[in-house]
Amino acid sequence: MKFYYVYILKCNDNSLYVGITSDIERRLLEHNAGKYPDAYTHSRRPVILVFYQDFTEANQAIEFEKKIKKWSRAKKQCLIDENFNKLQDLSECRNATHHKYNPNKGK
């Protein structure tokens, strides 16, 4: 069975990089070897693998990667730390017009 991996790397400048691959060991070696000079991680080596999630369906992995690339650093850090309660709190809509925060909503 083939697996697809969505992963997060911590770069030497403390930034986080999100990627996708079908061979996580090879891809980590490529990042650290600087195989692609135009890549985000090239000037931020060495990198450390801090999170990965495997998928059996490529489309699920692609969707998850797209989703977490849009997340704030705080949300990504919660995922890395497996702090799912805080991740849920950070994901909650806090707009004043949201039904939870608007006492006039539903009247």
Secondary structure, DSSP 8 states (H G I E B T S, - for coil): ---EEEEEEE-TTS-EEEEEES-HHHHHHHHHHT--TTSTTGGG-S-EEEEEEEESSHHHHHHHHHHHHTS-HHHHHHHHHT-HHHHHHHHS---TTSTTT-TTTT-
